[in-house]
Amino acid sequence: MARTASLHINNMEQPTLVRVSLPTKITEPELARLTDHIVQNIVRPHTGCTCLSGRINVLIESVFQEAVQVEL
């Protein structure tokens, strides 16, 4: 099974919020691939360039992954 990260974009906030939920123990190549995707497919279309320029906040939730898992 492929590992995936979830990207949630909220354009209603100022600045725009991109919330990233990562699988546990993300590798450096996975993080680099994710960063490239965010810059090319979210930041560039939203700002017209590849800089965040204060218009987009990125929240990465990997640190909290263990704390929010609940077995049902």
Predicted model as a PDB file, atoms N, CA, C, CB and O in Angstrom, pLDDT in the B-factor column:
MODEL        1                                                                  
ATOM      1  N   MET A   1       0.840  -1.179   0.000  1.00 61.00           N  
ATOM      2  CA  MET A   1       0.000   0.000   0.000  1.00 61.00           C  
ATOM      3  C   MET A   1       0.890   1.248   0.000  1.00 61.00           C  
ATOM      4  CB  MET A   1      -0.958  -0.005   1.223  1.00 61.00           C  
ATOM      5  O   MET A   1       1.878   1.317   0.731  1.00 61.00           O  
ATOM      6  N   ALA A   2       0.534   2.214  -0.813  1.00 76.00           N  
ATOM      7  CA  ALA A   2       1.302   3.460  -0.903  1.00 76.00           C  
ATOM      8  C   ALA A   2       1.050   4.314   0.330  1.00 76.00           C  
ATOM      9  CB  ALA A   2       0.936   4.245  -2.186  1.00 76.00           C  
ATOM     10  O   ALA A   2      -0.055   4.336   0.872  1.00 76.00           O  
ATOM     11  N   ARG A   3       2.081   5.010   0.759  1.00 82.00           N  
ATOM     12  CA  ARG A   3       1.944   5.957   1.866  1.00 82.00           C  
ATOM     13  C   ARG A   3       1.462   7.278   1.292  1.00 82.00           C  
ATOM     14  CB  ARG A   3       3.295   6.137   2.644  1.00 82.00           C  
ATOM     15  O   ARG A   3       1.907   7.696   0.224  1.00 82.00           O  
ATOM     16  N   THR A   4       0.562   7.928   1.993  1.00 83.00           N  
ATOM     17  CA  THR A   4       0.017   9.181   1.489  1.00 83.00           C  
ATOM     18  C   THR A   4       0.025  10.251   2.588  1.00 83.00           C  
ATOM     19  CB  THR A   4      -1.413   8.967   0.954  1.00 83.00           C  
ATOM     20  O   THR A   4       0.004   9.950   3.781  1.00 83.00           O  
ATOM     21  N   ALA A   5       0.054  11.471   2.153  1.00 84.00           N  
ATOM     22  CA  ALA A   5      -0.129  12.630   3.032  1.00 84.00           C  
ATOM     23  C   ALA A   5      -1.412  13.308   2.591  1.00 84.00           C  
ATOM     24  CB  ALA A   5       1.106  13.626   2.976  1.00 84.00           C  
ATOM     25  O   ALA A   5      -1.733  13.315   1.403  1.00 84.00           O  
ATOM     26  N   SER A   6      -2.141  13.874   3.526  1.00 84.00           N  
ATOM     27  CA  SER A   6      -3.376  14.597   3.207  1.00 84.00           C  
ATOM     28  C   SER A   6      -3.123  16.087   3.292  1.00 84.00           C  
ATOM     29  CB  SER A   6      -4.528  14.188   4.160  1.00 84.00           C  
ATOM     30  O   SER A   6      -2.537  16.575   4.258  1.00 84.00           O  
ATOM     31  N   LEU A   7      -3.571  16.811   2.268  1.00 85.00           N  
ATOM     32  CA  LEU A   7      -3.453  18.260   2.246  1.00 85.00           C  
ATOM     33  C   LEU A   7      -4.853  18.854   2.306  1.00 85.00           C  
ATOM     34  CB  LEU A   7      -2.688  18.748   0.976  1.00 85.00           C  
ATOM     35  O   LEU A   7      -5.714  18.506   1.498  1.00 85.00           O  
ATOM     36  N   HIS A   8      -5.080  19.740   3.255  1.00 86.00           N  
ATOM     37  CA  HIS A   8      -6.362  20.409   3.416  1.00 86.00           C  
ATOM     38  C   HIS A   8      -6.124  21.901   3.244  1.00 86.00           C  
ATOM     39  CB  HIS A   8      -7.012  20.088   4.809  1.00 86.00           C  
ATOM     40  O   HIS A   8      -5.282  22.482   3.929  1.00 86.00           O  
ATOM     41  N   ILE A   9      -6.855  22.517   2.340  1.00 86.00           N  
ATOM     42  CA  ILE A   9      -6.658  23.939   2.043  1.00 86.00           C  
ATOM     43  C   ILE A   9      -7.907  24.706   2.460  1.00 86.00           C  
ATOM     44  CB  ILE A   9      -6.351  24.163   0.527  1.00 86.00           C  
ATOM     45  O   ILE A   9      -9.025  24.349   2.090  1.00 86.00           O  
ATOM     46  N   ASN A  10      -7.697  25.762   3.234  1.00 86.00           N  
ATOM     47  CA  ASN A  10      -8.792  26.625   3.654  1.00 86.00           C  
ATOM     48  C   ASN A  10      -8.556  28.012   3.080  1.00 86.00           C  
ATOM     49  CB  ASN A  10      -8.913  26.673   5.207  1.00 86.00           C  
ATOM     50  O   ASN A  10      -7.778  28.793   3.629  1.00 86.00           O  
ATOM     51  N   ASN A  11      -9.224  28.318   1.982  1.00 78.00           N  
ATOM     52  CA  ASN A  11      -9.096  29.631   1.337  1.00 78.00           C  
ATOM     53  C   ASN A  11      -9.910  30.707   2.038  1.00 78.00           C  
ATOM     54  CB  ASN A  11      -9.523  29.542  -0.111  1.00 78.00           C  
ATOM     55  O   ASN A  11      -9.792  31.885   1.701  1.00 78.00           O  
ATOM     56  N   MET A  12     -10.731  30.324   3.002  1.00 79.00           N  
ATOM     57  CA  MET A  12     -11.577  31.291   3.692  1.00 79.00           C  
ATOM     58  C   MET A  12     -10.797  32.070   4.747  1.00 79.00           C  
ATOM     59  CB  MET A  12     -12.761  30.585   4.338  1.00 79.00           C  
ATOM     60  O   MET A  12     -11.245  33.130   5.183  1.00 79.00           O  
ATOM     61  N   GLU A  13      -9.648  31.568   5.160  1.00 73.00           N  
ATOM     62  CA  GLU A  13      -8.843  32.248   6.168  1.00 73.00           C  
ATOM     63  C   GLU A  13      -7.865  33.191   5.495  1.00 73.00           C  
ATOM     64  CB  GLU A  13      -8.093  31.234   7.050  1.00 73.00           C  
ATOM     65  O   GLU A  13      -7.513  33.008   4.330  1.00 73.00           O  
ATOM     66  N   GLN A  14      -7.435  34.184   6.222  1.00 80.00           N  
ATOM     67  CA  GLN A  14      -6.404  35.100   5.735  1.00 80.00           C  
ATOM     68  C   GLN A  14      -5.267  35.103   6.727  1.00 80.00           C  
ATOM     69  CB  GLN A  14      -6.963  36.537   5.527  1.00 80.00           C  
ATOM     70  O   GLN A  14      -5.482  35.561   7.849  1.00 80.00           O  
ATOM     71  N   PRO A  15      -4.094  34.640   6.417  1.00 82.00           N  
ATOM     72  CA  PRO A  15      -3.717  34.057   5.133  1.00 82.00           C  
ATOM     73  C   PRO A  15      -4.287  32.651   4.958  1.00 82.00           C  
ATOM     74  CB  PRO A  15      -2.201  34.020   5.000  1.00 82.00           C  
ATOM     75  O   PRO A  15      -4.744  32.031   5.919  1.00 82.00           O  
ATOM     76  N   THR A  16      -4.254  32.161   3.731  1.00 83.00           N  
ATOM     77  CA  THR A  16      -4.725  30.813   3.418  1.00 83.00           C  
ATOM     78  C   THR A  16      -3.968  29.809   4.269  1.00 83.00           C  
ATOM     79  CB  THR A  16      -4.550  30.494   1.909  1.00 83.00           C  
ATOM     80  O   THR A  16      -2.763  29.947   4.479  1.00 83.00           O  
ATOM     81  N   LEU A  17      -4.676  28.797   4.758  1.00 85.00           N  
ATOM     82  CA  LEU A  17      -4.067  27.766   5.586  1.00 85.00           C  
ATOM     83  C   LEU A  17      -4.013  26.451   4.819  1.00 85.00           C  
ATOM     84  CB  LEU A  17      -4.845  27.593   6.906  1.00 85.00           C  
ATOM     85  O   LEU A  17      -5.025  25.989   4.291  1.00 85.00           O  
ATOM     86  N   VAL A  18      -2.836  25.858   4.762  1.00 86.00           N  
ATOM     87  CA  VAL A  18      -2.665  24.517   4.210  1.00 86.00           C  
ATOM     88  C   VAL A  18      -2.285  23.626   5.376  1.00 86.00           C  
ATOM     89  CB  VAL A  18      -1.575  24.475   3.058  1.00 86.00           C  
ATOM     90  O   VAL A  18      -1.222  23.794   5.973  1.00 86.00           O  
ATOM     91  N   ARG A  19      -3.156  22.675   5.703  1.00 87.00           N  
ATOM     92  CA  ARG A  19      -2.900  21.743   6.796  1.00 87.00           C  
ATOM     93  C   ARG A  19      -2.434  20.423   6.183  1.00 87.00           C  
ATOM     94  CB  ARG A  19      -4.180  21.538   7.692  1.00 87.00           C  
ATOM     95  O   ARG A  19      -3.103  19.863   5.314  1.00 87.00           O  
ATOM     96  N   VAL A  20      -1.301  19.941   6.635  1.00 87.00           N  
ATOM     97  CA  VAL A  20      -0.709  18.732   6.088  1.00 87.00           C  
ATOM     98  C   VAL A  20      -0.705  17.662   7.163  1.00 87.00           C  
ATOM     99  CB  VAL A  20       0.723  18.996   5.561  1.00 87.00           C  
ATOM    100  O   VAL A  20      -0.131  17.858   8.234  1.00 87.00           O  
ATOM    101  N   SER A  21      -1.342  16.531   6.886  1.00 85.00           N  
ATOM    102  CA  SER A  21      -1.328  15.393   7.796  1.00 85.00           C  
ATOM    103  C   SER A  21      -0.412  14.330   7.202  1.00 85.00           C  
ATOM    104  CB  SER A  21      -2.773  14.831   8.035  1.00 85.00           C  
ATOM    105  O   SER A  21      -0.638  13.859   6.087  1.00 85.00           O  
ATOM    106  N   LEU A  22       0.613  13.958   7.943  1.00 82.00           N  
ATOM    107  CA  LEU A  22       1.626  13.043   7.438  1.00 82.00           C  
ATOM    108  C   LEU A  22       1.522  11.679   8.092  1.00 82.00           C  
ATOM    109  CB  LEU A  22       3.007  13.617   7.659  1.00 82.00           C  
ATOM    110  O   LEU A  22       1.053  11.562   9.223  1.00 82.00           O  
ATOM    111  N   PRO A  23       1.962  10.641   7.380  1.00 80.00           N  
ATOM    112  CA  PRO A  23       2.059   9.337   8.018  1.00 80.00           C  
ATOM    113  C   PRO A  23       3.197   9.374   9.037  1.00 80.00           C  
ATOM    114  CB  PRO A  23       2.287   8.212   6.962  1.00 80.00           C  
ATOM    115  O   PRO A  23       4.077  10.232   8.963  1.00 80.00           O  
ATOM    116  N   THR A  24       3.175   8.456   9.971  1.00 79.00           N  
ATOM    117  CA  THR A  24       4.250   8.416  10.965  1.00 79.00           C  
ATOM    118  C   THR A  24       5.567   8.054  10.296  1.00 79.00           C  
ATOM    119  CB  THR A  24       3.924   7.407  12.087  1.00 79.00           C  
ATOM    120  O   THR A  24       5.597   7.361   9.279  1.00 79.00           O  
ATOM    121  N   LYS A  25       6.640   8.529  10.880  1.00 82.00           N  
ATOM    122  CA  LYS A  25       8.003   8.253  10.424  1.00 82.00           C  
ATOM    123  C   LYS A  25       8.219   8.574   8.953  1.00 82.00           C  
ATOM    124  CB  LYS A  25       8.339   6.811  10.671  1.00 82.00           C  
ATOM    125  O   LYS A  25       8.668   7.729   8.179  1.00 82.00           O  
ATOM    126  N   ILE A  26       7.894   9.802   8.581  1.00 84.00           N  
ATOM    127  CA  ILE A  26       8.084  10.237   7.195  1.00 84.00           C  
ATOM    128  C   ILE A  26       9.580  10.312   6.897  1.00 84.00           C  
ATOM    129  CB  ILE A  26       7.397  11.618   6.939  1.00 84.00           C  
ATOM    130  O   ILE A  26      10.373  10.722   7.744  1.00 84.00           O  
ATOM    131  N   THR A  27       9.948   9.919   5.701  1.00 87.00           N  
ATOM    132  CA  THR A  27      11.358   9.914   5.319  1.00 87.00           C  
ATOM    133  C   THR A  27      11.732  11.249   4.669  1.00 87.00           C  
ATOM    134  CB  THR A  27      11.658   8.739   4.354  1.00 87.00           C  
ATOM    135  O   THR A  27      10.859  12.017   4.265  1.00 87.00           O  
ATOM    136  N   GLU A  28      13.010  11.510   4.576  1.00 90.00           N  
ATOM    137  CA  GLU A  28      13.477  12.747   3.951  1.00 90.00           C  
ATOM    138  C   GLU A  28      13.045  12.844   2.482  1.00 90.00           C  
ATOM    139  CB  GLU A  28      15.000  12.839   4.052  1.00 90.00           C  
ATOM    140  O   GLU A  28      12.599  13.911   2.060  1.00 90.00           O  
ATOM    141  N   PRO A  29      13.163  11.759   1.682  1.00 90.00           N  
ATOM    142  CA  PRO A  29      12.683  11.844   0.287  1.00 90.00           C  
ATOM    143  C   PRO A  29      11.171  12.095   0.204  1.00 90.00           C  
ATOM    144  CB  PRO A  29      13.028  10.551  -0.465  1.00 90.00           C  
ATOM    145  O   PRO A  29      10.718  12.816  -0.685  1.00 90.00           O  
ATOM    146  N   GLU A  30      10.391  11.512   1.116  1.00 88.00           N  
ATOM    147  CA  GLU A  30       8.944  11.748   1.122  1.00 88.00           C  
ATOM    148  C   GLU A  30       8.649  13.216   1.448  1.00 88.00           C  
ATOM    149  CB  GLU A  30       8.241  10.813   2.146  1.00 88.00           C  
ATOM    150  O   GLU A  30       7.791  13.832   0.817  1.00 88.00           O  
ATOM    151  N   LEU A  31       9.353  13.769   2.422  1.00 87.00           N  
ATOM    152  CA  LEU A  31       9.151  15.162   2.792  1.00 87.00           C  
ATOM    153  C   LEU A  31       9.542  16.098   1.649  1.00 87.00           C  
ATOM    154  CB  LEU A  31       9.956  15.498   4.048  1.00 87.00           C  
ATOM    155  O   LEU A  31       8.873  17.103   1.410  1.00 87.00           O  
ATOM    156  N   ALA A  32      10.619  15.769   0.949  1.00 90.00           N  
ATOM    157  CA  ALA A  32      11.047  16.577  -0.197  1.00 90.00           C  
ATOM    158  C   ALA A  32       9.997  16.525  -1.310  1.00 90.00           C  
ATOM    159  CB  ALA A  32      12.417  16.085  -0.729  1.00 90.00           C  
ATOM    160  O   ALA A  32       9.703  17.552  -1.922  1.00 90.00           O  
ATOM    161  N   ARG A  33       9.433  15.359  -1.577  1.00 90.00           N  
ATOM    162  CA  ARG A  33       8.401  15.205  -2.611  1.00 90.00           C  
ATOM    163  C   ARG A  33       7.154  16.013  -2.216  1.00 90.00           C  
ATOM    164  CB  ARG A  33       8.039  13.693  -2.814  1.00 90.00           C  
ATOM    165  O   ARG A  33       6.544  16.670  -3.060  1.00 90.00           O  
ATOM    166  N   LEU A  34       6.785  15.960  -0.945  1.00 88.00           N  
ATOM    167  CA  LEU A  34       5.636  16.701  -0.454  1.00 88.00           C  
ATOM    168  C   LEU A  34       5.858  18.206  -0.574  1.00 88.00           C  
ATOM    169  CB  LEU A  34       5.344  16.325   0.993  1.00 88.00           C  
ATOM    170  O   LEU A  34       4.971  18.933  -1.020  1.00 88.00           O  
ATOM    171  N   THR A  35       7.030  18.668  -0.180  1.00 88.00           N  
ATOM    172  CA  THR A  35       7.360  20.096  -0.262  1.00 88.00           C  
ATOM    173  C   THR A  35       7.292  20.580  -1.704  1.00 88.00           C  
ATOM    174  CB  THR A  35       8.761  20.365   0.323  1.00 88.00           C  
ATOM    175  O   THR A  35       6.730  21.642  -1.975  1.00 88.00           O  
ATOM    176  N   ASP A  36       7.858  19.813  -2.632  1.00 90.00           N  
ATOM    177  CA  ASP A  36       7.801  20.178  -4.047  1.00 90.00           C  
ATOM    178  C   ASP A  36       6.350  20.293  -4.528  1.00 90.00           C  
ATOM    179  CB  ASP A  36       8.560  19.142  -4.895  1.00 90.00           C  
ATOM    180  O   ASP A  36       5.997  21.218  -5.259  1.00 90.00           O  
ATOM    181  N   HIS A  37       5.521  19.338  -4.102  1.00 89.00           N  
ATOM    182  CA  HIS A  37       4.112  19.355  -4.515  1.00 89.00           C  
ATOM    183  C   HIS A  37       3.412  20.603  -3.971  1.00 89.00           C  
ATOM    184  CB  HIS A  37       3.385  18.076  -4.027  1.00 89.00           C  
ATOM    185  O   HIS A  37       2.671  21.260  -4.702  1.00 89.00           O  
ATOM    186  N   ILE A  38       3.636  20.931  -2.712  1.00 87.00           N  
ATOM    187  CA  ILE A  38       3.004  22.109  -2.113  1.00 87.00           C  
ATOM    188  C   ILE A  38       3.417  23.377  -2.853  1.00 87.00           C  
ATOM    189  CB  ILE A  38       3.373  22.221  -0.621  1.00 87.00           C  
ATOM    190  O   ILE A  38       2.578  24.220  -3.171  1.00 87.00           O  
ATOM    191  N   VAL A  39       4.706  23.507  -3.124  1.00 88.00           N  
ATOM    192  CA  VAL A  39       5.204  24.718  -3.797  1.00 88.00           C  
ATOM    193  C   VAL A  39       4.647  24.822  -5.219  1.00 88.00           C  
ATOM    194  CB  VAL A  39       6.751  24.717  -3.835  1.00 88.00           C  
ATOM    195  O   VAL A  39       4.155  25.880  -5.612  1.00 88.00           O  
ATOM    196  N   GLN A  40       4.719  23.746  -5.985  1.00 90.00           N  
ATOM    197  CA  GLN A  40       4.333  23.799  -7.402  1.00 90.00           C  
ATOM    198  C   GLN A  40       2.820  23.801  -7.625  1.00 90.00           C  
ATOM    199  CB  GLN A  40       4.936  22.629  -8.132  1.00 90.00           C  
ATOM    200  O   GLN A  40       2.336  24.447  -8.554  1.00 90.00           O  
ATOM    201  N   ASN A  41       2.070  23.085  -6.783  1.00 89.00           N  
ATOM    202  CA  ASN A  41       0.642  22.896  -7.043  1.00 89.00           C  
ATOM    203  C   ASN A  41      -0.290  23.692  -6.144  1.00 89.00           C  
ATOM    204  CB  ASN A  41       0.313  21.469  -6.912  1.00 89.00           C  
ATOM    205  O   ASN A  41      -1.491  23.764  -6.404  1.00 89.00           O  
ATOM    206  N   ILE A  42       0.250  24.288  -5.091  1.00 86.00           N  
ATOM    207  CA  ILE A  42      -0.592  25.093  -4.206  1.00 86.00           C  
ATOM    208  C   ILE A  42      -0.066  26.528  -4.132  1.00 86.00           C  
ATOM    209  CB  ILE A  42      -0.648  24.467  -2.793  1.00 86.00           C  
ATOM    210  O   ILE A  42      -0.804  27.474  -4.409  1.00 86.00           O  
ATOM    211  N   VAL A  43       1.192  26.689  -3.764  1.00 85.00           N  
ATOM    212  CA  VAL A  43       1.753  28.030  -3.576  1.00 85.00           C  
ATOM    213  C   VAL A  43       1.811  28.802  -4.894  1.00 85.00           C  
ATOM    214  CB  VAL A  43       3.153  27.938  -2.964  1.00 85.00           C  
ATOM    215  O   VAL A  43       1.335  29.935  -4.970  1.00 85.00           O  
ATOM    216  N   ARG A  44       2.385  28.200  -5.919  1.00 87.00           N  
ATOM    217  CA  ARG A  44       2.535  28.909  -7.205  1.00 87.00           C  
ATOM    218  C   ARG A  44       1.195  29.355  -7.783  1.00 87.00           C  
ATOM    219  CB  ARG A  44       3.250  28.015  -8.216  1.00 87.00           C  
ATOM    220  O   ARG A  44       1.068  30.524  -8.147  1.00 87.00           O  
ATOM    221  N   PRO A  45       0.188  28.483  -7.887  1.00 86.00           N  
ATOM    222  CA  PRO A  45      -1.093  28.948  -8.425  1.00 86.00           C  
ATOM    223  C   PRO A  45      -1.756  30.019  -7.546  1.00 86.00           C  
ATOM    224  CB  PRO A  45      -2.036  27.768  -8.585  1.00 86.00           C  
ATOM    225  O   PRO A  45      -2.457  30.894  -8.056  1.00 86.00           O  
ATOM    226  N   HIS A  46      -1.535  29.949  -6.234  1.00 81.00           N  
ATOM    227  CA  HIS A  46      -2.198  30.873  -5.319  1.00 81.00           C  
ATOM    228  C   HIS A  46      -1.519  32.247  -5.282  1.00 81.00           C  
ATOM    229  CB  HIS A  46      -2.229  30.279  -3.922  1.00 81.00           C  
ATOM    230  O   HIS A  46      -2.193  33.274  -5.196  1.00 81.00           O  
ATOM    231  N   THR A  47      -0.174  32.260  -5.348  1.00 80.00           N  
ATOM    232  CA  THR A  47       0.553  33.520  -5.195  1.00 80.00           C  
ATOM    233  C   THR A  47       1.172  34.021  -6.496  1.00 80.00           C  
ATOM    234  CB  THR A  47       1.633  33.359  -4.162  1.00 80.00           C  
ATOM    235  O   THR A  47       1.559  35.186  -6.585  1.00 80.00           O  
ATOM    236  N   GLY A  48       1.271  33.157  -7.506  1.00 83.00           N  
ATOM    237  CA  GLY A  48       1.909  33.552  -8.760  1.00 83.00           C  
ATOM    238  C   GLY A  48       3.415  33.373  -8.750  1.00 83.00           C  
ATOM    239  O   GLY A  48       4.079  33.654  -9.748  1.00 83.00           O  
ATOM    240  N   CYS A  49       3.969  32.902  -7.623  1.00 83.00           N  
ATOM    241  CA  CYS A  49       5.405  32.632  -7.544  1.00 83.00           C  
ATOM    242  C   CYS A  49       5.614  31.460  -6.594  1.00 83.00           C  
ATOM    243  CB  CYS A  49       6.204  33.897  -7.066  1.00 83.00           C  
ATOM    244  O   CYS A  49       4.651  30.898  -6.072  1.00 83.00           O  
ATOM    245  N   THR A  50       6.863  31.097  -6.372  1.00 81.00           N  
ATOM    246  CA  THR A  50       7.145  29.944  -5.520  1.00 81.00           C  
ATOM    247  C   THR A  50       7.533  30.345  -4.096  1.00 81.00           C  
ATOM    248  CB  THR A  50       8.250  29.114  -6.133  1.00 81.00           C  
ATOM    249  O   THR A  50       8.143  29.556  -3.374  1.00 81.00           O  
ATOM    250  N   CYS A  51       7.185  31.558  -3.693  1.00 77.00           N  
ATOM    251  CA  CYS A  51       7.469  31.984  -2.319  1.00 77.00           C  
ATOM    252  C   CYS A  51       6.154  32.058  -1.545  1.00 77.00           C  
ATOM    253  CB  CYS A  51       8.208  33.365  -2.296  1.00 77.00           C  
ATOM    254  O   CYS A  51       5.095  32.281  -2.132  1.00 77.00           O  
ATOM    255  N   LEU A  52       6.225  31.875  -0.247  1.00 66.00           N  
ATOM    256  CA  LEU A  52       5.006  31.938   0.558  1.00 66.00           C  
ATOM    257  C   LEU A  52       4.513  33.373   0.710  1.00 66.00           C  
ATOM    258  CB  LEU A  52       5.246  31.321   1.935  1.00 66.00           C  
ATOM    259  O   LEU A  52       3.306  33.601   0.784  1.00 66.00           O  
ATOM    260  N   SER A  53       5.390  34.308   0.756  1.00 66.00           N  
ATOM    261  CA  SER A  53       5.112  35.752   0.793  1.00 66.00           C  
ATOM    262  C   SER A  53       4.039  36.161   1.807  1.00 66.00           C  
ATOM    263  CB  SER A  53       4.690  36.211  -0.570  1.00 66.00           C  
ATOM    264  O   SER A  53       3.321  37.138   1.593  1.00 66.00           O  
ATOM    265  N   GLY A  54       3.932  35.419   2.899  1.00 68.00           N  
ATOM    266  CA  GLY A  54       2.995  35.785   3.953  1.00 68.00           C  
ATOM    267  C   GLY A  54       1.539  35.543   3.627  1.00 68.00           C  
ATOM    268  O   GLY A  54       0.669  35.923   4.412  1.00 68.00           O  
ATOM    269  N   ARG A  55       1.241  34.925   2.499  1.00 78.00           N  
ATOM    270  CA  ARG A  55      -0.150  34.715   2.085  1.00 78.00           C  
ATOM    271  C   ARG A  55      -0.638  33.297   2.360  1.00 78.00           C  
ATOM    272  CB  ARG A  55      -0.302  35.021   0.611  1.00 78.00           C  
ATOM    273  O   ARG A  55      -1.831  33.012   2.255  1.00 78.00           O  
ATOM    274  N   ILE A  56       0.300  32.401   2.716  1.00 81.00           N  
ATOM    275  CA  ILE A  56      -0.072  31.010   2.976  1.00 81.00           C  
ATOM    276  C   ILE A  56       0.648  30.544   4.235  1.00 81.00           C  
ATOM    277  CB  ILE A  56       0.277  30.091   1.760  1.00 81.00           C  
ATOM    278  O   ILE A  56       1.860  30.714   4.368  1.00 81.00           O  
ATOM    279  N   ASN A  57      -0.110  29.955   5.157  1.00 83.00           N  
ATOM    280  CA  ASN A  57       0.475  29.296   6.319  1.00 83.00           C  
ATOM    281  C   ASN A  57       0.393  27.798   6.094  1.00 83.00           C  
ATOM    282  CB  ASN A  57      -0.248  29.710   7.643  1.00 83.00           C  
ATOM    283  O   ASN A  57      -0.628  27.295   5.624  1.00 83.00           O  
ATOM    284  N   VAL A  58       1.458  27.082   6.426  1.00 83.00           N  
ATOM    285  CA  VAL A  58       1.482  25.630   6.286  1.00 83.00           C  
ATOM    286  C   VAL A  58       1.622  25.036   7.675  1.00 83.00           C  
ATOM    287  CB  VAL A  58       2.644  25.157   5.345  1.00 83.00           C  
ATOM    288  O   VAL A  58       2.593  25.316   8.379  1.00 83.00           O  
ATOM    289  N   LEU A  59       0.658  24.218   8.072  1.00 82.00           N  
ATOM    290  CA  LEU A  59       0.659  23.538   9.362  1.00 82.00           C  
ATOM    291  C   LEU A  59       0.898  22.061   9.115  1.00 82.00           C  
ATOM    292  CB  LEU A  59      -0.677  23.771  10.135  1.00 82.00           C  
ATOM    293  O   LEU A  59       0.098  21.396   8.457  1.00 82.00           O  
ATOM    294  N   ILE A  60       1.998  21.550   9.645  1.00 81.00           N  
ATOM    295  CA  ILE A  60       2.332  20.132   9.472  1.00 81.00           C  
ATOM    296  C   ILE A  60       2.008  19.412  10.762  1.00 81.00           C  
ATOM    297  CB  ILE A  60       3.835  19.935   9.084  1.00 81.00           C  
ATOM    298  O   ILE A  60       2.500  19.782  11.829  1.00 81.00           O  
ATOM    299  N   GLU A  61       1.169  18.370  10.666  1.00 77.00           N  
ATOM    300  CA  GLU A  61       0.641  17.706  11.844  1.00 77.00           C  
ATOM    301  C   GLU A  61       1.305  16.382  12.184  1.00 77.00           C  
ATOM    302  CB  GLU A  61      -0.794  17.485  11.665  1.00 77.00           C  
ATOM    303  O   GLU A  61       0.754  15.622  12.981  1.00 77.00           O  
ATOM    304  N   SER A  62       2.431  16.081  11.631  1.00 64.00           N  
ATOM    305  CA  SER A  62       3.080  14.812  11.913  1.00 64.00           C  
ATOM    306  C   SER A  62       3.382  14.636  13.393  1.00 64.00           C  
ATOM    307  CB  SER A  62       4.351  14.696  11.116  1.00 64.00           C  
ATOM    308  O   SER A  62       3.258  13.534  13.926  1.00 64.00           O  
ATOM    309  N   VAL A  63       3.771  15.699  14.050  1.00 52.00           N  
ATOM    310  CA  VAL A  63       4.139  15.635  15.463  1.00 52.00           C  
ATOM    311  C   VAL A  63       2.968  15.175  16.312  1.00 52.00           C  
ATOM    312  CB  VAL A  63       4.633  16.994  15.948  1.00 52.00           C  
ATOM    313  O   VAL A  63       3.170  14.508  17.327  1.00 52.00           O  
ATOM    314  N   PHE A  64       1.747  15.518  15.918  1.00 48.00           N  
ATOM    315  CA  PHE A  64       0.581  15.189  16.710  1.00 48.00           C  
ATOM    316  C   PHE A  64      -0.088  13.879  16.305  1.00 48.00           C  
ATOM    317  CB  PHE A  64      -0.402  16.295  16.618  1.00 48.00           C  
ATOM    318  O   PHE A  64      -1.088  13.483  16.903  1.00 48.00           O  
ATOM    319  N   GLN A  65       0.450  13.214  15.305  1.00 49.00           N  
ATOM    320  CA  GLN A  65      -0.174  12.011  14.765  1.00 49.00           C  
ATOM    321  C   GLN A  65      -0.496  10.986  15.862  1.00 49.00           C  
ATOM    322  CB  GLN A  65       0.739  11.381  13.718  1.00 49.00           C  
ATOM    323  O   GLN A  65      -1.611  10.466  15.908  1.00 49.00           O  
ATOM    324  N   GLU A  66       0.445  10.698  16.723  1.00 53.00           N  
ATOM    325  CA  GLU A  66       0.234   9.694  17.761  1.00 53.00           C  
ATOM    326  C   GLU A  66      -0.832  10.128  18.755  1.00 53.00           C  
ATOM    327  CB  GLU A  66       1.535   9.412  18.490  1.00 53.00           C  
ATOM    328  O   GLU A  66      -1.587   9.292  19.251  1.00 53.00           O  
ATOM    329  N   ALA A  67      -0.907  11.419  19.054  1.00 51.00           N  
ATOM    330  CA  ALA A  67      -1.812  11.913  20.078  1.00 51.00           C  
ATOM    331  C   ALA A  67      -3.279  11.857  19.657  1.00 51.00           C  
ATOM    332  CB  ALA A  67      -1.445  13.322  20.435  1.00 51.00           C  
ATOM    333  O   ALA A  67      -4.153  11.799  20.522  1.00 51.00           O  
ATOM    334  N   VAL A  68      -3.574  11.873  18.368  1.00 48.00           N  
ATOM    335  CA  VAL A  68      -4.952  11.957  17.938  1.00 48.00           C  
ATOM    336  C   VAL A  68      -5.523  10.636  17.424  1.00 48.00           C  
ATOM    337  CB  VAL A  68      -5.069  12.988  16.882  1.00 48.00           C  
ATOM    338  O   VAL A  68      -6.681  10.587  17.007  1.00 48.00           O  
ATOM    339  N   GLN A  69      -4.738   9.579  17.449  1.00 48.00           N  
ATOM    340  CA  GLN A  69      -5.264   8.295  16.999  1.00 48.00           C  
ATOM    341  C   GLN A  69      -6.159   7.691  18.088  1.00 48.00           C  
ATOM    342  CB  GLN A  69      -4.105   7.325  16.640  1.00 48.00           C  
ATOM    343  O   GLN A  69      -5.788   7.631  19.261  1.00 48.00           O  
ATOM    344  N   VAL A  70      -7.338   7.249  17.668  1.00 47.00           N  
ATOM    345  CA  VAL A  70      -8.289   6.659  18.610  1.00 47.00           C  
ATOM    346  C   VAL A  70      -8.772   5.354  18.021  1.00 47.00           C  
ATOM    347  CB  VAL A  70      -9.487   7.621  18.906  1.00 47.00           C  
ATOM    348  O   VAL A  70      -9.234   5.319  16.880  1.00 47.00           O  
ATOM    349  N   GLU A  71      -8.671   4.275  18.788  1.00 56.00           N  
ATOM    350  CA  GLU A  71      -9.208   2.992  18.336  1.00 56.00           C  
ATOM    351  C   GLU A  71     -10.691   2.942  18.681  1.00 56.00           C  
ATOM    352  CB  GLU A  71      -8.441   1.793  18.985  1.00 56.00           C  
ATOM    353  O   GLU A  71     -11.089   3.248  19.805  1.00 56.00           O  
ATOM    354  N   LEU A  72     -11.499   2.552  17.705  1.00 55.00           N  
ATOM    355  CA  LEU A  72     -12.950   2.473  17.925  1.00 55.00           C  
ATOM    356  C   LEU A  72     -13.422   1.042  17.920  1.00 55.00           C  
ATOM    357  CB  LEU A  72     -13.702   3.267  16.866  1.00 55.00           C  
ATOM    358  O   LEU A  72     -14.613   0.785  18.091  1.00 55.00           O  
TER     359      LEU A  72                                                      
ENDMDL                                                                          
END                                                                             
